[in-house]
Amino acid sequence: MRRFFIHPDTQISGEVLLSEEESHHIARVLRLVAGDVLQLFDGRGNIHDAEIVTVGRQVSLRISSSRFVAEEGVPLQVCQGLLKGKKMEFLLQKCTELGVSEFVPFISSRCQLKKTEQQKLSGKYERWQKIIDEACKQCNRSRPMRLAEISSLENLVQETVPNRGLFFWEEEKKCSIHTVSSSPLETGLQIVLGPEGGFAADEAQAAEKAGFQIVSLGPRILRAETATIAAVSIVQYTLGNM
């Protein structure tokens, strides 16, 4: 069933009016008509089955049933070094699909973005949020993944909770993700993955001092976006979130 966002403060009694953007998608793109049924969700766990009453600039709907879906599983926060081009958009989409709770982009010493590109990042937030919202609709999540403000690796490491995080470093030789157990962390887990250039040794040392466990994904050197998807998939499976 097709799904559409409504604002959390929307009054559900009587007929519900959708935003002009969602209404345009229904009327002009999907070409749905009166009598068609769909789902509405507010990003806070409330899901409503609805029937289209009228189609116009703002589509009106009648709610037939409502329910609340609680968040399940162990919360997973993914901290990602900024990547070039559209790789960040790709990861936002895939992390949403894989059930990540929160996504924290950060800048580190080996980020390959030019200063002019970094200065434009704040303007991408609206687009990034839209990508998350659309992925949330597609994968049938009751809540979208939270998108945090861009941080620095230094601040991220300083603010972490000791013994709650995994720091993925390609130079780590002793500890692999295959030997790490994430299951006891019922309160949540934080994983940190680097940009295309990886992490410098002093960054890994600072993370370890702050209480992160330094791990690798194995002997292969993966592209940054591949490494993130692999790490998220493995960790989510270990946590029982898959």
C-alpha positions as CSV (number, residue, x, y, z in Angstrom):
1,M,0.0,0.0,0.0
2,R,1.4,3.4,-0.9
3,R,2.4,5.6,2.1
4,F,2.5,9.4,2.6
5,F,3.7,11.7,5.3
6,I,1.5,13.9,7.5
7,H,2.6,16.4,10.1
8,P,2.6,14.9,13.6
9,D,0.2,17.6,14.8
10,T,-2.4,16.8,12.1
11,Q,-5.9,16.4,13.5
12,I,-7.1,12.9,12.5
13,S,-10.8,13.4,13.2
14,G,-13.0,14.1,10.1
15,E,-11.3,14.6,6.8
16,V,-7.5,15.0,6.5
17,L,-5.9,17.3,4.0
18,L,-2.5,16.4,2.6
19,S,0.3,18.9,1.8
20,E,0.4,20.3,-1.7
21,E,3.6,18.3,-2.4
22,E,2.1,15.0,-1.4
23,S,-1.2,15.9,-3.1
24,H,0.7,16.7,-6.4
25,H,2.4,13.3,-6.2
26,I,-0.9,11.5,-5.7
27,A,-2.8,13.4,-8.4
28,R,-0.2,14.1,-11.1
29,V,2.3,11.3,-10.7
30,L,0.5,8.3,-9.3
31,R,-2.9,9.5,-10.7
32,L,-4.9,8.1,-7.8
33,V,-8.6,8.8,-7.7
34,A,-11.4,9.1,-5.1
35,G,-12.0,5.7,-3.5
36,D,-8.4,4.6,-3.6
37,V,-6.8,3.5,-0.3
38,L,-3.4,4.4,1.1
39,Q,-1.5,4.8,4.4
40,L,-0.5,7.9,6.3
41,F,2.3,8.1,8.8
42,D,3.6,10.9,11.0
43,G,7.2,9.8,11.7
44,R,6.4,9.1,15.3
45,G,4.9,5.6,15.0
46,N,1.3,6.5,14.2
47,I,0.0,4.8,11.0
48,H,-3.4,5.5,9.5
49,D,-5.3,3.6,6.8
50,A,-7.2,6.1,4.7
51,E,-9.4,6.4,1.6
52,I,-9.2,9.3,-0.8
53,V,-12.3,11.5,-0.8
54,T,-11.4,14.2,-3.3
55,V,-8.4,14.9,-5.5
56,G,-7.2,18.4,-6.1
57,R,-4.6,20.9,-5.1
58,Q,-4.9,19.4,-1.6
59,V,-6.1,15.8,-1.5
60,S,-8.6,15.0,1.2
61,L,-8.9,11.7,2.9
62,R,-11.1,9.8,5.4
63,I,-9.3,7.8,8.1
64,S,-10.7,4.2,8.4
65,S,-8.3,2.9,11.1
66,S,-5.2,3.9,13.1
67,R,-2.5,2.2,15.1
68,F,0.7,2.9,16.9
69,V,3.9,1.0,16.0
70,A,6.6,1.0,18.7
71,E,10.3,1.2,17.7
72,E,11.9,-2.2,18.0
73,G,15.4,-3.5,18.2
74,V,18.6,-2.0,19.6
75,P,19.2,1.6,18.5
76,L,22.1,1.9,16.0
77,Q,23.9,5.3,15.5
78,V,26.0,5.5,12.3
79,C,28.7,8.2,12.3
80,Q,30.0,8.7,8.8
81,G,33.0,10.8,7.5
82,L,31.8,13.0,4.7
83,L,32.0,11.5,1.3
84,K,32.3,13.2,-2.1
85,G,29.5,13.6,-4.7
86,K,26.3,11.7,-4.2
87,K,27.8,9.0,-2.0
88,M,26.3,10.5,1.1
89,E,22.9,10.5,-0.5
90,F,23.3,6.8,-1.3
91,L,24.3,6.0,2.2
92,L,21.4,8.0,3.7
93,Q,19.0,5.9,1.6
94,K,20.6,2.6,2.4
95,C,21.1,3.2,6.1
96,T,17.4,4.1,6.3
97,E,16.5,0.9,4.6
98,L,18.7,-1.1,7.0
99,G,17.0,0.3,10.0
100,V,19.7,2.7,11.4
101,S,18.3,4.9,14.2
102,E,20.5,8.0,13.7
103,F,23.0,9.2,11.1
104,V,25.8,11.6,12.1
105,P,27.9,13.1,9.4
106,F,31.3,14.4,10.4
107,I,34.5,16.0,9.1
108,S,37.9,14.4,9.8
109,S,41.4,15.1,8.6
110,R,41.2,12.9,5.5
111,C,37.9,14.0,4.1
112,Q,38.4,14.7,0.5
113,L,35.8,17.5,0.1
114,K,37.1,20.8,-1.0
115,K,36.5,23.8,1.3
116,T,33.9,25.2,-1.1
117,E,32.0,21.9,-1.0
118,Q,32.1,21.8,2.8
119,Q,30.7,25.4,2.9
120,K,27.7,24.2,0.8
121,L,26.9,21.2,3.0
122,S,24.4,23.0,5.2
123,G,22.3,23.7,2.2
124,K,22.0,20.0,1.4
125,Y,20.1,19.2,4.6
126,E,16.7,19.6,3.1
127,R,17.6,17.3,0.3
128,W,19.2,14.8,2.6
129,Q,16.0,14.8,4.8
130,K,13.8,14.3,1.7
131,I,15.9,11.3,0.7
132,I,15.5,9.8,4.2
133,D,11.8,10.4,4.1
134,E,11.3,8.8,0.7
135,A,13.4,5.7,1.8
136,C,11.3,5.5,4.9
137,K,8.2,5.3,2.8
138,Q,9.7,2.7,0.5
139,C,10.9,0.3,3.2
140,N,7.8,0.6,5.4
141,R,9.5,2.1,8.5
142,S,7.2,3.8,11.0
143,R,9.8,6.5,11.8
144,P,12.4,8.1,9.6
145,M,16.1,7.8,10.5
146,R,17.2,10.9,12.5
147,L,19.8,13.1,10.7
148,A,22.2,14.9,13.1
149,E,24.0,18.1,12.4
150,I,27.5,17.8,10.9
151,S,30.1,17.3,13.6
152,S,33.8,17.0,13.7
153,L,35.5,13.7,14.5
154,E,37.2,15.4,17.5
155,N,33.8,16.5,19.0
156,L,32.2,13.2,18.2
157,V,35.0,11.2,20.0
158,Q,34.9,13.6,23.0
159,E,31.1,13.2,23.4
160,T,30.9,9.4,23.1
161,V,29.8,7.1,25.8
162,P,32.8,4.8,26.7
163,N,32.5,1.1,25.7
164,R,29.4,1.8,23.5
165,G,31.1,2.2,20.2
166,L,33.0,0.5,17.4
167,F,35.6,2.5,15.4
168,F,36.2,0.9,12.0
169,W,39.9,1.4,10.9
170,E,41.4,-0.3,7.9
171,E,44.8,-0.4,9.6
172,E,43.6,-2.4,12.6
173,K,45.3,-5.9,12.5
174,K,44.3,-7.5,15.8
175,C,40.6,-7.2,16.0
176,S,38.1,-7.9,13.3
177,I,34.3,-7.3,13.3
178,H,33.9,-11.1,13.1
179,T,35.3,-11.5,16.6
180,V,33.2,-8.7,18.2
181,S,29.9,-9.3,20.0
182,S,27.5,-6.4,19.9
183,S,24.5,-8.2,21.4
184,P,24.9,-7.1,25.1
185,L,24.5,-3.4,24.3
186,E,20.7,-3.2,24.7
187,T,20.9,0.6,25.2
188,G,22.3,1.1,21.7
189,L,25.5,1.0,19.7
190,Q,27.5,3.6,17.9
191,I,29.7,2.8,14.9
192,V,32.2,5.2,13.3
193,L,33.3,4.9,9.6
194,G,35.7,7.1,7.8
195,P,35.8,9.0,4.5
196,E,37.5,7.9,1.3
197,G,40.9,8.5,2.8
198,G,40.2,6.6,5.9
199,F,41.5,7.6,9.3
200,A,44.9,8.8,10.4
201,A,46.6,6.9,13.1
202,D,46.3,9.6,15.7
203,E,42.5,9.7,15.1
204,A,42.2,6.0,15.8
205,Q,44.4,6.4,18.9
206,A,42.1,9.2,20.2
207,A,39.0,7.1,19.6
208,E,40.5,4.1,21.5
209,K,41.5,6.4,24.4
210,A,37.9,7.7,24.5
211,G,36.6,4.1,24.9
212,F,35.9,2.9,21.3
213,Q,36.8,-0.6,20.3
214,I,39.0,-0.4,17.2
215,V,38.0,-3.0,14.6
216,S,38.5,-3.8,10.9
217,L,36.2,-5.3,8.3
218,G,38.8,-7.9,7.3
219,P,41.7,-8.0,4.9
220,R,40.1,-6.3,1.9
221,I,40.2,-2.6,1.4
222,L,36.7,-1.5,0.5
223,R,35.3,1.7,-0.9
224,A,34.0,3.9,1.8
225,E,30.4,3.5,0.9
226,T,30.8,-0.3,0.5
227,A,32.5,-0.5,3.9
228,T,29.6,1.4,5.6
229,I,26.9,-0.8,4.1
230,A,28.9,-4.0,5.0
231,A,29.5,-2.8,8.6
232,V,25.9,-1.7,9.1
233,S,24.5,-5.0,7.7
234,I,26.8,-7.1,9.9
235,V,26.1,-5.1,13.1
236,Q,22.4,-5.0,12.5
237,Y,22.4,-8.7,12.1
238,T,24.4,-9.2,15.3
239,L,22.1,-6.9,17.2
240,G,19.0,-8.8,16.0
241,N,17.7,-5.9,14.0
242,M,17.6,-7.7,10.6
